[in-house]
Amino acid sequence: MSQTKTKRKSKPARRKLGKPMKGCEILVAALEREGVDILFAYPGGASMELHQALTKSRQIRTILPRHEQGGAFAAGGYARASGKVGVCMATSGPGATNLVTGIADAWMDSVPLVALTGQVPQAMIGKGAFQETDFYGMTLSVVKHSYLITDIREIPRVVKEAFHIAHTGRPGPVVIDFPKNIQQQVAQPVWPDKINLPGYNPSPKADDLELNEIIGLIEKSERPVLYVGGGIITGNASKELRAFVKATKIPITTTIMGVGVFPEDHKLSLRWLGMHGAAYANWAVSGELRKDTKGRVRKIADGADLLLAFGVRFDDRVTGKVEKFCESGTIVHVDIDRSEHNKNRHVQLPIHSDVKYVLGKLCRMVKARPIKARFTKWHRQIGEWKQRAPMRYEVTKEVLKSAHMRDHLNGKIDQVILPQHAIAMLFEHSKGNAIITTGVGQHQMWAGQHYRYKFPRQFITSAGLGAMGFGYPAAMGAKIACPSKEVIDIDGDGSFLMNIQELATAKIEKIAAKALILNNQHLGMVVQWEDHFYAGNRGHTYLGNPDNTKETYPDFPAICAGFGVKCERVIFKKDLIPAMKRMLAAKEPYVLEVVTPYTEHVLPFIPAGHTVADMIY
């Protein structure tokens, strides 16, 4: 989308005249008219007027995060869990710039978000005023649309357009920058009933010729695979997807963003693919390839001859060496965003369409004329791959000789807690029903691998941007969106520390979001890459106390106690399940710290820019 300031005036078909209000009050009323009931906002000089107006709202609950980034991530978590537009707000200058990472995260993962920022008075813009930044210009590359309000009369239209743009088509963030002088002005608002955005078509639909071509390709195929992503979730198309899989018997793999669109315990599920995805999913798409002792690639078994890519963007963490991704297959790419077609991977049949419409129509077509093929041989091959390379973990020789075993466990191998085991136990004792958020790192991948997901919006993670510090604020937002659900942030010690201050928000606001911290005292994913590519040389990846490496640092139970939040530390395996049960039984914020060895690597692993022939599993 292009960006614009608010000088253009549209002409809605119908308008309703309101009573005279200050600009700040008009904005709050406009938010109420859009159904906003939750707002994450940190006040400052340029947004005080807005906060004063919010105190008078009976509809909007304003939650004070302890950092603007935490507020932006919380709004993103709320949006991801609910499907609604998340809303965050900050003052000008540093308050606004602290939102940027959360806005960029929403942009990368197609999350509907409206970010409101106070701005210095119009007369001071461009003059280096206190706490002035060009937030409109600064965020142009990571928003779907931007507004700088220059006329109080434009507020109702701008807000209505912003919410419409944020949640339609391919969702994304919208910024509204709001000068303080306009917040203080008084005007009689005119409330538009309709949106008038010429040229904006958020719901394109495939034609029958394109859909018949898909059916024809399926009928000719011997090894089809469905490759689906976050577009299925944002398009609310999970029901249609499941019906399509049932009707066609096509195996299905997802991106990390697509986790939960199809139950992972289903026999046709390949779970997720890519750098740390299931080996059998990667083989199913690109074929089983291996390198001999001389580095020559040999094909062991063929991969997909037809790849139905629905609501995905072929990102590098999935494709690896992109030209080798599904090299021998015909690729159909259905996406609501035309710009994604042939951007990363050339495809044979690009279709610009709402994916829910495509899947629904395909289901009706297949019901009227069932596909004869049942792909029995293909299912057998996939079954063999699943048996040969399941998601698994074991105590390795690296663990046995680690400082962890010496300093914490006194060599007691039966007491070591592997991070994968902790997540598997969480899955078991939460009965697989919890909403899981994550930080970014090894724990993020293990959370995807060892907790089995069964419904959309169950796995919430910063996939595209990979923003550390995302996990706990996102858990708060998800818990507010789904108060009856158990919401647990699976995090690492490094990632959790980046927004640990939000424990205060959770405590004061009574948000019962929980955290499982897998504490290995290191930046685990960076350590893994150091081990593979830098001969194990440590480039500032140790997070503990170098003066006392035997202690677990920092003292998370003490920190949590300062916030008034219960925290337990578990070192021995025998203590894990009782502690986990106490965490799950809690009706308030709760942190469970599990001390784990740093020598564990996330497997499978395809190094960046490589192919399945280089996969370690």
Protein Blocks (a to p, Z undefined) as FASTA:
>chain_A
ZZddfkbccddfbdcddddddfklmmmmmmmmnopabdcddddfklmmmmmmmmmpckbc
cdddfbfklmmmmmmmmmmmnopacdddddehjlmmmmmmmmmmmmmnopacdddddddd
fklgonlpahiacfklmmmmmcfbdcddfbfklmmmmmmmmmmmmmgcjaddddddddfk
lmmpccdddddfbdcdehiafbccddfklmmmmmmmmmmpmbdcddddfklmmnopmmmm
mmmmmmnopacdddfklgojacfkbfkbgbjgdjklcfklmmmmnopadddfkopacdfb
dcdfbdcdehiahiaklnmpmklgoklbccddddfblklgoklmccfbdcdddfklmmmm
mmmmmmmmccfbgolmmmmmmmmmmmmmccdddddfklmmpmklmmmnnopaklpccfkl
mmmmmmmmnnopaccdddedjklmmmmmmpccfbehkbccdfknopghklmmmmmmmmmm
mmmbccdddddfklmmmmmmmmmmmmmnopabdcddddehiafklmmmmmmmnnopaehi
afbdfklmkbccddfklmmmmnopacdddfbfklmmmmmmmmmmpccdcdddddddfkbc
cdddddehiafklpcZZ
